[in-house]
Amino acid sequence: MSVRGLAYVVLRCADLERSRRFYESIGLQLVAEQHGKGAQHYSAEIGGVVLELYPLSGRPTSGLRLGLVVSDLAGVIESVKALGMTVSRADASATVVDPDGHQIALEQG
């Protein structure tokens, strides 16, 4: 079992427009997005990895959600559960919260 790549990174932003301006100023081409009824946000692709800027929206967050592509999702889920972590699973993906409160999304790939 191994991590095969980085899929995406989500940054929670206290002031979304200020963050958009900052990331555009360093050369990212951000696109406005909204998935279903989810929050409006911005995204950019960097070398095959998607960076997403989301509003903080008052909910507690550690500020990071990391998406990883793994070669053996079932094996990773078993390993995480063996550490006593709770895993939320949906089809070919799963989400776990690491010991520091970061959300880690896992995708089979």
C-alpha positions as CSV (number, residue, x, y, z in Angstrom):
1,M,0.0,0.0,0.0
2,S,1.3,3.5,-0.9
3,V,0.2,7.0,-1.5
4,R,0.4,7.6,-5.2
5,G,-0.3,11.3,-5.5
6,L,-1.8,14.5,-4.1
7,A,-5.3,15.2,-5.5
8,Y,-6.3,18.5,-3.8
9,V,-5.7,21.0,-1.0
10,V,-8.5,23.1,0.5
11,L,-7.6,26.3,2.4
12,R,-10.3,27.9,4.6
13,C,-10.2,31.7,4.3
14,A,-11.5,34.3,6.7
15,D,-11.8,36.8,3.8
16,L,-12.3,34.8,0.6
17,E,-11.9,37.8,-1.8
18,R,-8.7,39.0,-0.1
19,S,-7.3,35.5,-0.4
20,R,-8.4,35.3,-4.0
21,R,-6.5,38.5,-4.8
22,F,-3.4,37.3,-3.0
23,Y,-3.3,33.9,-4.8
24,E,-4.0,35.6,-8.2
25,S,-1.2,38.1,-7.4
26,I,1.3,35.2,-7.2
27,G,0.2,33.9,-10.6
28,L,-2.6,31.4,-9.9
29,Q,-5.6,31.4,-12.4
30,L,-8.5,30.9,-10.0
31,V,-12.0,29.9,-11.2
32,A,-15.2,30.6,-9.3
33,E,-17.0,27.3,-8.5
34,Q,-19.9,25.9,-6.5
35,H,-20.7,22.2,-6.1
36,G,-24.4,21.7,-5.8
37,K,-25.7,23.7,-2.8
38,G,-22.2,23.9,-1.3
39,A,-20.3,27.1,-0.7
40,Q,-19.1,29.3,-3.5
41,H,-15.3,29.1,-3.7
42,Y,-12.3,29.4,-6.0
43,S,-10.0,26.7,-7.4
44,A,-6.8,26.5,-9.5
45,E,-4.9,23.5,-10.8
46,I,-1.2,23.4,-10.0
47,G,0.8,20.6,-11.6
48,G,-2.2,18.2,-11.5
49,V,-3.1,19.2,-7.9
50,V,-6.2,21.3,-7.3
51,L,-6.0,24.2,-4.8
52,E,-9.4,25.3,-3.5
53,L,-10.1,28.4,-1.5
54,Y,-13.3,28.2,0.6
55,P,-14.8,30.7,3.0
56,L,-14.2,30.0,6.7
57,S,-18.0,30.4,7.3
58,G,-17.7,30.4,11.1
59,R,-17.4,26.6,11.5
60,P,-14.4,25.3,13.4
61,T,-11.6,24.2,11.2
62,S,-7.9,23.5,11.4
63,G,-7.7,25.2,8.0
64,L,-6.6,22.2,6.0
65,R,-8.4,19.4,4.1
66,L,-5.9,17.2,2.3
67,G,-6.9,14.9,-0.5
68,L,-4.7,11.9,-1.2
69,V,-4.9,9.3,-4.0
70,V,-3.9,5.9,-2.6
71,S,-3.2,2.5,-4.3
72,D,-5.2,0.4,-1.7
73,L,-8.1,2.3,-0.2
74,A,-9.3,-0.7,1.7
75,G,-5.9,-1.3,3.2
76,V,-5.5,2.3,4.2
77,I,-8.9,2.3,5.9
78,E,-8.0,-0.8,7.9
79,S,-4.7,0.8,9.0
80,V,-6.5,4.0,10.1
81,K,-9.2,2.1,12.0
82,A,-6.5,0.0,13.7
83,L,-5.3,3.3,15.2
84,G,-8.7,3.9,16.6
85,M,-9.8,6.6,14.0
86,T,-13.3,6.9,12.7
87,V,-13.6,6.7,8.9
88,S,-16.5,8.0,6.8
89,R,-16.8,6.1,3.6
90,A,-18.6,6.9,0.4
91,D,-18.1,4.5,-2.6
92,A,-14.5,4.8,-3.8
93,S,-13.5,7.4,-1.3
94,A,-13.2,7.9,2.5
95,T,-12.6,10.7,4.9
96,V,-10.7,10.6,8.3
97,V,-9.7,13.4,10.7
98,D,-6.1,13.2,11.7
99,P,-5.0,13.7,15.4
100,D,-4.5,17.4,14.8
101,G,-8.0,17.9,13.4
102,H,-7.1,18.0,9.7
103,Q,-9.6,16.3,7.4
104,I,-7.9,13.8,5.1
105,A,-9.9,12.6,2.1
106,L,-8.7,9.4,0.5
107,E,-9.4,8.3,-3.0
108,Q,-8.7,5.0,-4.7
109,G,-6.3,5.5,-7.6
